[in-house]
Amino acid sequence: MTQIAEALAEHVDMRVLCAQPTYAARGTRAPRSERVNGVSISRSPSTTFDKDRLVGRLVNALSLTASIFIAAVTRLRRGDVVLVVTNPPMLPFVVAVAADFAESGAR
């Protein structure tokens, strides 16, 4: 995803909504927002419970999904093109709803 975003940033205003680093970089805190190689990155807060416990994984997924939804609703504008990965699995659906808000101008 990083390579795709950086390549697109050479041609368009590229903005990314994502989470803080997780599993591989557990405990690492990246800046809440930064610009890297032409890409504006905004990191949404979420819980970081143990992913090896079902309840922790579920709460993490729900908190990240809700956080990204709120960020998307407040940042997306009519005409924006959105690319969404499928982790957490419900993320594409809630971002589609946020994009519909942006497209309709409902805020």
Secondary structure by P-SEA (a helix, b strand, c coil): caaaaaaaaaccbbbbbbccccccccccccccccccccbbbbbbbbbbcccccaaaaaaaaaaaaaaaaaaaaacccccbbbbbcccccaaaaaaaaaaaaaaaccc
